[in-house]
Amino acid sequence: MPGSRVADVMTRTVITVVVDTPFKDLVATMIGHSLDAVPVIDSYGRLLGVVADVDLLPKLEFHCGAELPPLLGGLRARARWRKAAALTAADVMTTPTIGVRDDAPVEDAVRGLANGQLRRLCVVDAADRLVGVVTHLDLLGVFLRSDVAIEDDIERQVIGSPCSPDTVTVRVADGVVTLDGRLRLRIMVERTVRLTSAVPGIVAVRNHLRFDVDDLMITGF
């Protein structure tokens, strides 16, 4: 989504807790709001960490920490065992937290969530205050843009640019763009397709553009 910032797509209403939030209140907050994670902030609203549902499960796994530390399983198992004795958010939160600035390009959030290991990113401002969260659904919402809005963007940003004169026609149906027409150079065709593909909300581009001169073959590219 070129030109868009994380602040343009993030969810601004965020349920949070503080470091001394009791364990049972953590569970009640996450279940009550159907959350799989909750940010931990200080009195100034600055992000300190995140408590995920998996951070709370060790209390069940190790029965409140009453068992001896696991001999097998390595460092991760011992870390879970320590969390089993947790009383507050400070005892179980993950820190440092992977987040993103509100003024960062949306592409930064896409890269942060694309591998599937995280379901949300905390969004902070220049003072590290929590200002929102961005989720997969926040990012996928761009595909709900109307065909008319997409076509208008292409007409204005691509077809109206010097590289693509009015010999190009655009049709958009269900987010699929069809480009027809003729341009003088092959490089103009490729640039038009590339710029079109970058318009937010496009599902696919069908390129039916033709060219008069294959300048890429001439130049050896």
C-alpha positions in Angstrom: 0.0 0.0 0.0 2.4 2.6 -1.2 2.1 6.0 0.6 0.1 4.5 3.5 1.3 4.6 7.0 0.6 2.2 9.9 -1.5 4.8 11.5 -3.9 4.7 8.5 -4.8 1.0 9.1 -4.2 0.3 12.8 -6.9 -0.4 15.4 -6.8 2.6 17.8 -8.9 1.1 20.6 -6.6 -1.2 22.6 -7.3 -3.1 25.8 -4.2 -2.9 28.0 -3.0 -4.0 31.4 -0.3 -2.7 33.8 2.7 -4.5 35.3 0.9 -5.2 38.6 -2.3 -6.5 37.1 -3.0 -9.8 39.0 -2.9 -13.1 37.1 -6.6 -13.8 37.5 -7.4 -10.3 36.1 -5.2 -11.0 33.1 -7.2 -14.2 32.4 -10.5 -12.4 32.9 -9.4 -9.5 30.6 -8.3 -11.8 27.8 -11.3 -14.1 27.9 -13.7 -11.3 28.4 -12.5 -9.5 25.3 -11.6 -12.6 23.2 -7.9 -11.6 23.1 -4.9 -13.8 22.4 -2.6 -11.1 23.7 -2.7 -7.9 25.7 -0.1 -5.1 25.8 1.4 -4.0 29.2 1.9 -0.3 29.6 3.3 2.0 32.3 1.5 5.1 33.8 2.6 7.2 30.9 1.1 4.8 28.3 4.6 3.6 27.2 4.7 0.0 26.0 6.6 -2.3 28.4 5.7 -5.8 27.1 3.0 -8.1 25.9 1.2 -11.0 27.7 0.1 -13.7 25.3 -2.3 -16.6 26.1 0.7 -19.0 25.8 2.4 -17.1 28.6 -0.4 -18.1 31.0 -0.6 -21.8 30.2 2.6 -22.8 32.2 0.5 -22.4 35.4 -1.5 -25.3 34.1 1.4 -27.2 32.7 3.5 -27.1 35.9 0.7 -26.9 38.4 1.3 -23.4 39.8 5.1 -24.0 39.9 4.9 -26.6 42.7 6.8 -29.1 40.7 10.6 -29.2 40.5 12.2 -27.5 37.5 12.2 -29.8 34.4 15.4 -31.7 34.0 14.8 -32.2 30.3 13.4 -29.7 27.8 16.1 -27.1 27.9 15.9 -23.4 28.6 12.5 -22.9 27.1 11.0 -25.5 29.5 12.7 -23.8 32.5 11.4 -20.4 31.3 7.8 -21.8 31.3 8.4 -23.3 34.7 9.3 -20.0 36.1 6.2 -18.4 34.6 4.1 -21.0 36.3 4.7 -19.2 39.6 3.5 -15.8 38.2 1.3 -13.5 40.2 1.2 -10.4 38.0 1.6 -9.3 34.4 5.3 -8.4 35.1 6.0 -12.1 35.8 4.8 -13.4 32.5 5.1 -10.6 30.0 7.4 -10.9 27.0 9.9 -8.1 26.6 11.3 -6.5 24.6 8.2 -6.4 22.4 8.2 -6.5 18.6 6.4 -3.4 17.5 6.1 -0.8 14.8 6.0 3.0 14.7 2.7 4.7 13.8 4.5 6.7 11.1 6.2 3.7 9.5 5.1 2.5 6.0 2.4 -0.1 6.0 4.9 -2.4 4.3 6.8 -2.6 7.6 3.8 -4.0 9.4 3.2 -6.5 6.5 6.7 -7.8 6.8 6.4 -8.1 10.6 3.2 -10.2 10.3 3.7 -12.1 7.0 5.6 -15.0 8.5 2.7 -16.0 10.6 4.6 -16.1 13.9 2.8 -13.0 15.2 -0.9 -12.2 15.0 -0.6 -8.5 15.9 2.0 -5.8 16.3 1.8 -3.1 18.9 2.0 0.4 17.4 3.9 3.2 19.3 4.5 6.8 18.7 7.8 8.7 18.8 7.7 8.6 22.6 7.1 4.8 22.7 3.5 5.4 23.9 1.1 2.7 22.8 -1.3 4.2 20.2 -2.8 1.1 18.6 -2.4 -2.4 17.3 -2.2 -3.7 13.8 -3.5 -7.2 12.9 -3.8 -9.4 9.9 -7.4 -8.3 9.4 -6.4 -4.6 9.6 -4.0 -5.2 6.7 -6.4 -7.4 4.7 -9.1 -4.7 4.9 -7.5 -3.0 1.9 -9.0 -5.7 -0.3 -12.5 -4.4 0.6 -11.9 -1.2 -1.5 -14.5 -0.7 -4.2 -13.7 -1.3 -7.9 -14.6 2.3 -8.6 -12.0 3.5 -6.0 -9.3 1.3 -7.5 -10.1 2.3 -11.0 -10.0 6.0 -10.0 -6.5 5.5 -8.4 -5.2 3.8 -11.5 -6.6 6.5 -13.9 -5.1 9.2 -11.7 -1.8 7.7 -10.6 -0.8 5.5 -13.5 -2.7 6.2 -16.7 -2.4 10.0 -16.1 1.4 9.7 -15.6 3.9 10.6 -18.4 4.8 6.9 -18.8 1.3 5.9 -19.8 -0.6 8.2 -22.2 -4.4 7.9 -22.9 -3.9 4.9 -25.2 -4.5 2.6 -22.2 -7.9 1.6 -20.9 -8.7 0.1 -17.5 -11.4 -2.2 -16.3 -11.8 -3.4 -12.7 -14.0 -6.3 -11.6 -13.9 -7.8 -8.1 -10.5 -6.3 -7.6 -9.0 -7.8 -10.8 -7.7 -5.1 -13.2 -7.5 -5.6 -17.0 -5.2 -3.3 -18.9 -5.8 -2.9 -22.7 -4.2 -0.7 -25.3 -0.9 0.0 -27.0 2.2 1.9 -25.9 5.2 2.8 -27.9 7.9 1.0 -25.8 8.0 -2.3 -24.0 9.5 -0.6 -20.9 6.5 1.7 -20.8 4.2 -1.4 -20.7 6.2 -3.0 -17.9 6.3 0.1 -15.9 2.5 0.6 -16.3 1.9 -2.9 -15.0 4.2 -2.5 -12.1 2.7 0.8 -11.0 -0.8 -0.6 -11.4 0.1 -3.6 -9.3 1.1 -1.3 -6.5 -2.3 0.4 -6.2 -3.9 -0.7 -2.8 -6.7 -3.3 -3.0 -5.8 -5.0 -6.3 -6.3 -8.8 -6.4 -4.6 -9.3 -9.8 -3.6 -7.5 -13.0 -4.4 -8.9 -16.4 -2.0 -7.3 -18.9 -3.3 -7.1 -22.4 -1.1 -4.1 -23.3 0.9 -4.2 -26.6 4.0 -2.3 -27.6 5.5 -1.1 -30.9 9.2 -1.3 -30.0 10.9 -3.8 -27.8 13.5 -1.4 -26.4 14.5 -3.9 -23.7 15.8 -6.3 -26.3 17.6 -3.4 -28.1 19.3 -2.3 -24.9 20.0 -5.9 -23.7 18.0 -5.7 -20.5 
